Amino acid sequence: MLFEHKDKKRFPVSRTDASNPLSSYAPFAFELDGAEWPTVEHYYQAMKFEDAAYRDTIRLAASPKEAAKLGKSRWQKRRADWKKNTVTYMTRGSYIKCRQYPEVAAALAESGDTDIAEMSSYDYFWGCGRDMRGHNHFGKLWMGIRQKLRDEQA
């Protein structure tokens, strides 16, 4: 499932494609910080806020899409350190998901040594953007997790 862009092969992922095990919307519940999270998206969105009750509201959201909507609330106070730690929380949830689900780690291993790219045409932070000049933080975090899992096996 590789694609090429300017002679460089890439392994595509999407944060919102729930059928892809690497997606933050994929339905792989995991335990972290004393709570069970239905998806990485639920965990990530909840971690934006200091208010424990609001984090729990997000954790209990009916879907990752609803969790994302709650995470965009302008009425709740975000953590002061959120911008600095946003990638850290997504990485943490994704790594724990891999550790708790061997099939997710296997899907990641299928990418081989190929660059992983979040193929959003509109997201220049998590994705590559339509011109492939985005930061691709989602792809980069998966490449980091892939390396960490390899190092742990060695």
VEXLUM-441119 format. One record per residue (C-alpha): x, y, z; residue in one letter; residue number from 1. Coordinates in Angstrom, 1 decimal. Last residue first. Layout:
REM VEXLUM-441119
@X=X | Y=Y | Z=Z | rest=A | nr=NUM
...
//
This chain:
REM VEXLUM-441119
@X=16.6 | Y=-6.1 | Z=19.9 | rest=A | nr=154
@X=12.9 | Y=-6.2 | Z=20.3 | rest=Q | nr=153
@X=12.8 | Y=-3.0 | Z=22.3 | rest=E | nr=152
@X=14.8 | Y=-1.2 | Z=19.6 | rest=D | nr=151
@X=12.3 | Y=-2.4 | Z=17.0 | rest=R | nr=150
@X=9.4 | Y=-1.0 | Z=19.0 | rest=L | nr=149
@X=11.2 | Y=2.3 | Z=19.5 | rest=K | nr=148
@X=11.9 | Y=2.5 | Z=15.7 | rest=Q | nr=147
@X=8.2 | Y=1.9 | Z=14.9 | rest=R | nr=146
@X=7.2 | Y=4.4 | Z=17.5 | rest=I | nr=145
@X=9.4 | Y=7.1 | Z=15.9 | rest=G | nr=144
@X=8.1 | Y=6.3 | Z=12.4 | rest=M | nr=143
@X=4.6 | Y=6.6 | Z=13.9 | rest=W | nr=142
@X=5.4 | Y=10.0 | Z=15.4 | rest=L | nr=141
@X=6.8 | Y=11.2 | Z=12.1 | rest=K | nr=140
@X=3.6 | Y=10.2 | Z=10.2 | rest=G | nr=139
@X=1.4 | Y=12.1 | Z=12.6 | rest=F | nr=138
@X=3.8 | Y=15.1 | Z=12.7 | rest=H | nr=137
@X=3.6 | Y=15.4 | Z=8.9 | rest=N | nr=136
@X=5.0 | Y=19.0 | Z=9.0 | rest=H | nr=135
@X=3.2 | Y=20.0 | Z=5.8 | rest=G | nr=134
@X=5.1 | Y=20.5 | Z=2.5 | rest=R | nr=133
@X=3.5 | Y=17.7 | Z=0.6 | rest=M | nr=132
@X=1.6 | Y=20.1 | Z=-1.6 | rest=D | nr=131
@X=-1.9 | Y=19.0 | Z=-0.5 | rest=R | nr=130
@X=-0.9 | Y=19.0 | Z=3.1 | rest=G | nr=129
@X=1.6 | Y=16.6 | Z=4.6 | rest=C | nr=128
@X=-0.4 | Y=15.8 | Z=7.7 | rest=G | nr=127
@X=-0.4 | Y=16.4 | Z=11.5 | rest=W | nr=126
@X=0.4 | Y=20.1 | Z=11.2 | rest=F | nr=125
@X=-0.3 | Y=21.0 | Z=7.5 | rest=Y | nr=124
@X=-3.8 | Y=19.5 | Z=7.6 | rest=D | nr=123
@X=-5.8 | Y=20.3 | Z=4.5 | rest=Y | nr=122
@X=-4.8 | Y=17.7 | Z=1.9 | rest=S | nr=121
@X=-4.5 | Y=15.0 | Z=4.7 | rest=S | nr=120
@X=-2.3 | Y=12.1 | Z=3.7 | rest=M | nr=119
@X=-0.5 | Y=11.4 | Z=7.0 | rest=E | nr=118
@X=2.8 | Y=10.1 | Z=5.7 | rest=A | nr=117
@X=5.0 | Y=7.2 | Z=6.8 | rest=I | nr=116
@X=8.5 | Y=7.0 | Z=5.4 | rest=D | nr=115
@X=9.4 | Y=3.5 | Z=4.3 | rest=T | nr=114
@X=11.6 | Y=1.3 | Z=6.4 | rest=D | nr=113
@X=9.0 | Y=-1.5 | Z=6.6 | rest=G | nr=112
@X=5.5 | Y=-0.1 | Z=6.7 | rest=S | nr=111
@X=4.3 | Y=-3.6 | Z=7.6 | rest=E | nr=110
@X=5.8 | Y=-3.1 | Z=11.0 | rest=A | nr=109
@X=3.1 | Y=-0.6 | Z=11.8 | rest=L | nr=108
@X=0.3 | Y=-3.1 | Z=10.9 | rest=A | nr=107
@X=2.2 | Y=-5.6 | Z=13.2 | rest=A | nr=106
@X=2.2 | Y=-3.2 | Z=16.1 | rest=A | nr=105
@X=-1.5 | Y=-2.7 | Z=15.6 | rest=V | nr=104
@X=-2.0 | Y=-6.4 | Z=15.5 | rest=E | nr=103
@X=0.0 | Y=-6.8 | Z=18.7 | rest=P | nr=102
@X=-2.5 | Y=-4.7 | Z=20.6 | rest=Y | nr=101
@X=-1.5 | Y=-3.4 | Z=24.1 | rest=Q | nr=100
@X=1.9 | Y=-2.2 | Z=23.2 | rest=R | nr=99
@X=0.8 | Y=-0.7 | Z=20.0 | rest=C | nr=98
@X=-2.1 | Y=1.2 | Z=21.7 | rest=K | nr=97
@X=0.4 | Y=2.4 | Z=24.3 | rest=I | nr=96
@X=2.6 | Y=3.8 | Z=21.5 | rest=Y | nr=95
@X=-0.4 | Y=5.6 | Z=19.9 | rest=S | nr=94
@X=-1.5 | Y=7.1 | Z=23.2 | rest=G | nr=93
@X=2.0 | Y=8.4 | Z=24.0 | rest=R | nr=92
@X=2.6 | Y=9.7 | Z=20.5 | rest=T | nr=91
@X=-0.6 | Y=11.7 | Z=20.5 | rest=M | nr=90
@X=0.2 | Y=13.0 | Z=24.0 | rest=Y | nr=89
@X=3.8 | Y=14.0 | Z=23.0 | rest=T | nr=88
@X=2.6 | Y=15.6 | Z=19.8 | rest=V | nr=87
@X=0.5 | Y=18.1 | Z=21.7 | rest=T | nr=86
@X=3.1 | Y=18.8 | Z=24.4 | rest=N | nr=85
@X=4.4 | Y=22.3 | Z=23.6 | rest=K | nr=84
@X=1.0 | Y=23.5 | Z=22.3 | rest=K | nr=83
@X=-0.7 | Y=22.2 | Z=25.4 | rest=W | nr=82
@X=1.5 | Y=23.7 | Z=28.1 | rest=D | nr=81
@X=-1.1 | Y=26.1 | Z=29.5 | rest=A | nr=80
@X=-3.7 | Y=23.4 | Z=29.6 | rest=R | nr=79
@X=-6.8 | Y=24.4 | Z=27.8 | rest=R | nr=78
@X=-9.7 | Y=26.2 | Z=29.6 | rest=K | nr=77
@X=-13.1 | Y=25.1 | Z=28.4 | rest=Q | nr=76
@X=-15.6 | Y=27.3 | Z=26.6 | rest=W | nr=75
@X=-13.7 | Y=27.3 | Z=23.3 | rest=R | nr=74
@X=-14.4 | Y=23.7 | Z=22.8 | rest=S | nr=73
@X=-12.3 | Y=22.0 | Z=20.2 | rest=K | nr=72
@X=-11.8 | Y=18.9 | Z=22.3 | rest=G | nr=71
@X=-15.5 | Y=18.3 | Z=22.5 | rest=L | nr=70
@X=-15.6 | Y=18.1 | Z=18.7 | rest=K | nr=69
@X=-12.7 | Y=15.7 | Z=18.7 | rest=A | nr=68
@X=-14.4 | Y=13.5 | Z=21.2 | rest=A | nr=67
@X=-17.6 | Y=13.6 | Z=19.0 | rest=E | nr=66
@X=-15.5 | Y=12.4 | Z=16.0 | rest=K | nr=65
@X=-13.9 | Y=9.8 | Z=18.2 | rest=P | nr=64
@X=-17.3 | Y=8.4 | Z=19.0 | rest=S | nr=63
@X=-19.9 | Y=8.2 | Z=21.8 | rest=A | nr=62
@X=-17.9 | Y=10.5 | Z=24.1 | rest=A | nr=61
@X=-17.1 | Y=8.9 | Z=27.5 | rest=L | nr=60
@X=-13.4 | Y=10.0 | Z=27.4 | rest=R | nr=59
@X=-14.5 | Y=13.5 | Z=26.4 | rest=I | nr=58
@X=-16.8 | Y=13.8 | Z=29.4 | rest=T | nr=57
@X=-14.0 | Y=12.4 | Z=31.6 | rest=D | nr=56
@X=-11.6 | Y=15.1 | Z=30.4 | rest=R | nr=55
@X=-14.4 | Y=17.6 | Z=31.3 | rest=Y | nr=54
@X=-14.6 | Y=16.2 | Z=34.8 | rest=A | nr=53
@X=-10.8 | Y=16.2 | Z=35.2 | rest=A | nr=52
@X=-10.5 | Y=19.9 | Z=34.3 | rest=D | nr=51
@X=-6.9 | Y=20.3 | Z=33.2 | rest=E | nr=50
@X=-7.8 | Y=20.1 | Z=29.5 | rest=F | nr=49
@X=-5.9 | Y=19.2 | Z=26.3 | rest=K | nr=48
@X=-5.5 | Y=15.7 | Z=27.5 | rest=M | nr=47
@X=-9.1 | Y=14.9 | Z=26.7 | rest=A | nr=46
@X=-8.5 | Y=15.4 | Z=23.0 | rest=Q | nr=45
@X=-5.6 | Y=13.0 | Z=22.9 | rest=Y | nr=44
@X=-7.2 | Y=10.3 | Z=25.0 | rest=Y | nr=43
@X=-10.5 | Y=10.3 | Z=22.9 | rest=H | nr=42
@X=-8.4 | Y=10.4 | Z=19.7 | rest=E | nr=41
@X=-6.3 | Y=7.4 | Z=20.9 | rest=V | nr=40
@X=-9.6 | Y=5.5 | Z=21.0 | rest=T | nr=39
@X=-12.0 | Y=4.0 | Z=23.6 | rest=P | nr=38
@X=-9.8 | Y=5.2 | Z=26.6 | rest=W | nr=37
@X=-9.8 | Y=3.2 | Z=29.8 | rest=E | nr=36
@X=-8.6 | Y=5.1 | Z=32.8 | rest=A | nr=35
@X=-5.9 | Y=4.8 | Z=35.4 | rest=G | nr=34
@X=-3.3 | Y=6.9 | Z=33.5 | rest=D | nr=33
@X=-3.6 | Y=4.6 | Z=30.4 | rest=L | nr=32
@X=-5.7 | Y=1.7 | Z=29.5 | rest=E | nr=31
@X=-6.5 | Y=1.0 | Z=25.9 | rest=F | nr=30
@X=-9.5 | Y=0.7 | Z=23.6 | rest=A | nr=29
@X=-8.7 | Y=0.0 | Z=20.0 | rest=F | nr=28
@X=-11.5 | Y=1.4 | Z=17.8 | rest=P | nr=27
@X=-9.4 | Y=3.2 | Z=15.2 | rest=A | nr=26
@X=-9.9 | Y=7.0 | Z=15.4 | rest=Y | nr=25
@X=-6.3 | Y=7.7 | Z=16.1 | rest=S | nr=24
@X=-5.6 | Y=5.8 | Z=12.9 | rest=S | nr=23
@X=-2.8 | Y=3.2 | Z=12.9 | rest=L | nr=22
@X=-5.3 | Y=0.3 | Z=12.9 | rest=P | nr=21
@X=-6.9 | Y=1.7 | Z=9.6 | rest=N | nr=20
@X=-10.6 | Y=1.1 | Z=9.5 | rest=S | nr=19
@X=-11.2 | Y=4.2 | Z=11.7 | rest=A | nr=18
@X=-9.9 | Y=6.4 | Z=9.0 | rest=D | nr=17
@X=-9.5 | Y=9.8 | Z=10.9 | rest=T | nr=16
@X=-5.8 | Y=10.0 | Z=11.5 | rest=R | nr=15
@X=-5.0 | Y=8.8 | Z=8.0 | rest=S | nr=14
@X=-2.0 | Y=6.7 | Z=7.0 | rest=V | nr=13
@X=0.0 | Y=6.4 | Z=3.8 | rest=P | nr=12
@X=3.3 | Y=4.5 | Z=3.5 | rest=F | nr=11
@X=5.6 | Y=6.6 | Z=1.4 | rest=R | nr=10
@X=8.0 | Y=6.0 | Z=-1.5 | rest=K | nr=9
@X=10.1 | Y=8.9 | Z=-2.7 | rest=K | nr=8
@X=10.6 | Y=9.5 | Z=-6.4 | rest=D | nr=7
@X=8.8 | Y=12.8 | Z=-6.3 | rest=K | nr=6
@X=5.7 | Y=11.3 | Z=-4.6 | rest=H | nr=5
@X=5.3 | Y=7.6 | Z=-4.7 | rest=E | nr=4
@X=2.6 | Y=5.5 | Z=-3.0 | rest=F | nr=3
@X=2.8 | Y=2.4 | Z=-0.9 | rest=L | nr=2
@X=0.0 | Y=0.0 | Z=0.0 | rest=M | nr=1
//
